[in-house]
Amino acid sequence: MTETSSKRLPKAMRHEQLLETAMMIVREQGTDALTLGYLAERAGVSKPIAYEHFKSRSGLLIALYKQIDDQQVAALLHALKRTRHRLEDVARVVSSAYMNCYTSVGPEWHAISAALKGDEEMEAFQQELLDNYVTTYCDAFAPYCDLPKDELHLRCVGIVGAAEATSREMIRGRVDEATAAASLASLIVKWLSAKA
């Protein structure tokens, strides 16, 4: 038990400490080991404290995924503000940010994502995140292509799917990060430059 875990912490700090501990568990032992009881034990708190913060294992996985996702989206939006206003540059930034997410977070990202497929609540949450990515991409690419809004939306759904598949190849060691990002950027430029 660490000094931080044994002390009474403000709720926000305790929440953060529990999420950090949860990520360590996933990194060391995988998502199957991540239960609220085991999290409480590893964090040096009582089970009721873990349940108070997350309510269920689903709630814990959702909070963990959301924390990672919020950091990655913030980094992407920051990078987009600094990039040149051309489709090629925006595509490069989006692609690099997506692939970097998987290398900076590591295989835990895919493991948590896979664990989110466990029940209705988690799947609904994951679909909401995917929908948010599609919206973010539509907003980022709309100024640089002449596609109708519905067609741009559909192509951004495909871009998210392609990004996910490409990142899996990268995580498996079949392609390096730079090549994966360049390939995705090329796909984006070609697909968004094409007419409906």
Buried (B, 14 or more C-beta within 10 A) or exposed (E): EEEEBEEEBEEEEBBEBBBEBBBBBBEEEEBEEBBBEBBBBBBBBEBEBBBBBBEEBBBBBBBBBBBBBEEBBEBBEEBBEEBEEEBBBBBBBBBBBBBBBBBBBBBBBBBBBEBBEEEEBBEEBBEEBBEEBBEBBBEBBBEBBEBEEEBBBBBBBEBBEBBBEBBEEBBEEEBEBEBBBBBBBBBBBEBBBEEE
